[in-house]
Amino acid sequence: MVGNSVVEILSNNGKQVSNFTQDITSPQLVQFSLDLSLDNAVLSLTFDESVYAHSLAPSSLVLQSVLDSTGSVAYNSYALTGGSVSSTNGTIVNLQLTRFDLDRIKQLTLLATRTDNTYLSLNSTAIVDMNRNSVRSIAVSSAKLTSLYVADITRPRLDFFDLDMNAGVLTLHLSETVKAASVQPNQITLQNALCNTTSYTLRGGNVSTTNQAVITITLTLEDMNNIKRDVLLAVSNATTFIRVTQLTLTDMAEVPNNL
């Protein structure tokens, strides 16, 4: 059989469709991953069709520590409050978590510390496809387990500190939520300059008990008196510096990261 070529349809003479059926199928979440290895943690969502990336509503996403959070088993859950979408329209949408959300997730000791306690549920307002069809919801009673979990391997940092010599309180402002029970005041030294000429290492103190990114240490009377005895140390901003060892504290990771 000798085939005849199809009659060409040119771009200036296109043929209109005879019957068109609009896409009314809701997109579905196929899988998700959570990467906590960097300061900017990323939740990556994979759908079964292209979605409109910037329609993502983080507040419609809930991380939970068990498959079915409606039961009596102890669990933690957290609804995201925001985030930054760092991807274009397509089947994969990456959400960079806010510092606020990440700190609060890390405060929940049963949630997102390993693969088997990282589940996600979502409601239909979470995202739409390119034809504005809402995503199929995933109930809290049938949450989806993460396909990939990357643990936090970033060491916490001391960003800055405050010292109140009236109240006798040292406040540490850290880069992430840390475990309050891990704080060792005797690993903290106050010094009078960048390269000190005089210094004092704390011998104790009463540490705040809440796991968070701001830790307070109420100095002992002994430490307060010893610091005050040194007329070159902690008498002004210019004479108040700090140094800490890596044993000062740890973060909330399943395998804790030292300072």
C-alpha positions in Angstrom: 0.0 0.0 0.0 1.3 3.4 -1.0 0.5 5.9 1.7 -0.7 9.4 1.0 0.5 12.2 3.2 -2.0 13.9 5.5 -3.2 17.3 4.3 -1.1 19.9 6.1 -2.9 22.4 8.3 -1.0 25.6 8.5 -0.6 27.9 11.5 -2.7 30.6 9.8 -5.6 28.3 9.1 -5.9 26.2 12.2 -8.9 23.9 12.7 -11.2 24.4 15.7 -12.0 21.5 18.0 -15.3 19.7 17.4 -15.9 18.6 21.0 -14.0 19.9 24.0 -14.3 18.4 27.5 -12.9 20.7 30.2 -10.6 19.3 32.9 -12.7 18.9 36.1 -10.5 16.3 37.8 -9.1 17.3 41.1 -5.3 16.9 41.5 -4.0 14.5 44.1 -1.0 14.5 46.3 1.2 11.6 45.3 3.9 12.0 47.8 5.8 14.5 49.9 9.2 14.9 51.5 10.6 17.1 54.3 14.2 18.3 54.4 15.3 19.8 57.7 19.0 19.6 56.9 19.4 23.3 56.2 18.4 26.4 58.0 15.7 26.9 55.3 13.7 23.7 55.7 11.8 22.6 52.6 8.5 20.7 52.3 8.3 19.2 48.8 4.9 18.2 47.4 4.4 16.0 44.3 1.1 15.9 42.6 -0.4 13.7 39.8 -0.8 16.6 37.5 0.5 20.2 37.0 -0.7 22.6 39.7 -0.6 26.3 40.0 2.3 26.7 42.4 1.5 30.1 43.8 -2.0 29.0 44.8 -0.5 26.9 47.6 -2.1 27.8 50.9 0.3 26.6 53.7 -2.4 27.0 56.4 -4.2 24.1 54.7 -1.3 21.8 55.4 -1.0 19.9 58.6 2.0 17.9 59.7 1.1 15.1 62.2 3.1 12.4 64.0 0.8 9.5 63.4 -1.3 8.1 60.5 -4.6 8.7 62.3 -4.5 11.6 64.8 -8.2 11.1 65.7 -7.3 8.2 68.0 -6.2 8.0 71.6 -2.4 7.5 70.9 -0.2 10.3 72.0 0.6 12.5 69.0 1.7 16.0 67.9 0.3 17.9 65.0 1.0 21.4 63.5 -0.8 23.5 60.9 1.6 25.6 58.9 1.1 29.4 59.0 3.1 30.4 56.0 6.1 29.9 53.8 7.7 30.8 50.5 7.0 28.8 47.3 10.2 28.3 45.5 9.0 26.5 42.4 7.2 27.1 39.1 3.9 25.6 38.0 4.3 21.8 37.5 3.8 18.6 39.4 6.3 19.4 42.1 5.9 22.3 44.5 8.5 23.3 47.0 7.6 25.2 50.1 10.3 26.9 52.2 9.1 26.8 55.8 9.1 30.0 57.9 11.4 30.3 60.9 8.3 30.7 63.0 6.8 27.4 61.9 10.1 25.5 62.0 10.8 26.6 65.6 7.4 25.4 66.7 7.6 22.1 64.8 10.9 21.5 66.6 9.3 22.2 70.0 7.0 19.2 69.4 9.1 16.3 70.4 6.9 13.6 68.8 6.6 15.3 65.4 8.9 15.2 62.4 12.0 13.9 64.1 12.3 10.9 61.8 10.5 9.2 58.8 7.9 7.3 60.8 6.5 10.3 62.7 6.2 12.6 59.7 2.7 12.5 58.1 0.8 15.1 56.2 -2.9 15.8 55.8 -4.5 18.7 53.8 -7.8 20.1 52.9 -9.2 21.0 49.5 -8.1 24.7 49.8 -4.4 23.7 49.8 -3.8 24.2 46.1 -5.5 24.1 42.6 -4.5 22.7 39.3 -4.1 24.9 36.2 -7.8 24.8 35.5 -8.6 25.9 39.1 -9.7 22.5 40.3 -9.2 22.1 44.0 -6.9 19.4 45.3 -8.4 16.2 46.7 -8.3 16.5 50.5 -6.4 14.1 52.7 -8.2 13.6 56.1 -6.3 13.6 59.4 -7.6 10.0 59.8 -5.7 8.9 56.6 -2.7 11.1 56.5 0.2 10.4 54.1 3.6 9.2 55.3 6.6 11.1 54.0 8.4 9.4 51.1 11.7 11.1 52.2 12.8 12.6 55.5 16.1 14.4 55.8 17.1 15.0 59.4 18.4 18.2 60.9 22.2 18.1 60.8 22.7 21.9 61.2 24.4 22.9 64.4 22.6 25.7 66.3 24.3 29.1 66.5 24.3 31.8 69.1 23.1 34.8 67.2 23.4 37.3 70.0 22.9 37.6 73.8 21.6 40.1 76.4 22.9 40.5 80.0 20.8 42.2 82.7 23.0 42.9 85.7 20.1 44.3 87.7 18.0 41.1 87.3 21.0 38.8 87.0 19.7 37.3 83.8 21.6 36.1 80.8 19.5 35.7 77.6 20.7 33.6 74.7 19.2 34.2 71.3 19.8 31.1 69.1 19.3 30.3 65.4 16.8 27.5 66.1 14.8 25.8 68.9 17.1 24.1 71.4 16.6 21.6 74.2 16.4 23.6 77.4 17.5 20.6 79.5 20.7 20.3 77.6 22.0 23.8 78.5 25.2 23.8 80.6 25.9 27.2 82.1 29.4 26.2 83.1 30.3 26.1 79.4 29.7 29.9 79.1 32.3 32.5 79.7 31.9 36.2 79.9 34.9 38.3 78.8 35.6 42.0 78.6 36.7 42.3 75.0 36.9 40.5 71.7 40.3 39.2 72.8 39.8 39.2 76.5 42.1 40.6 79.2 39.8 39.3 81.9 37.0 36.8 81.9 34.7 34.7 84.1 33.2 31.3 83.5 29.8 30.7 85.0 29.5 28.0 87.7 25.8 27.5 87.5 22.5 29.1 87.0 18.8 28.5 86.7 17.9 27.7 83.1 14.5 28.3 81.6 12.6 25.1 81.0 10.8 25.7 77.6 12.4 24.3 74.5 12.7 27.3 72.2 15.1 29.6 70.4 15.5 32.0 73.3 17.0 30.6 76.5 17.3 32.5 79.8 19.8 31.7 82.5 19.2 33.3 86.0 22.7 33.7 87.4 23.6 32.4 90.8 24.4 34.9 93.6 27.9 33.6 93.6 28.4 34.3 89.9 26.8 37.7 90.1 29.1 38.8 92.9 32.2 37.4 91.2 31.3 39.2 88.0 30.7 42.5 89.8 34.0 42.1 91.7 35.8 42.5 88.4 35.7 46.2 87.5 36.8 45.6 84.0 34.1 43.0 83.2 30.4 43.5 82.2 30.2 47.1 83.3 29.0 48.4 79.9 28.3 47.2 76.3 31.9 47.7 75.5 33.1 45.4 78.2 30.6 42.6 77.8 31.4 39.7 75.4 30.7 36.0 75.5 32.3 32.8 74.4 30.7 29.3 74.5 31.9 25.8 73.9 30.1 23.3 71.7 29.0 21.5 74.9 26.9 24.5 75.9 23.6 23.0 74.5 22.1 20.9 71.7 19.2 21.3 69.3 16.0 19.2 69.2 17.1 16.7 66.5 16.7 12.9 67.1 20.5 12.8 66.9 21.3 16.1 68.7 23.5 18.7 67.1 25.9 20.5 69.4 26.3 24.3 69.4 
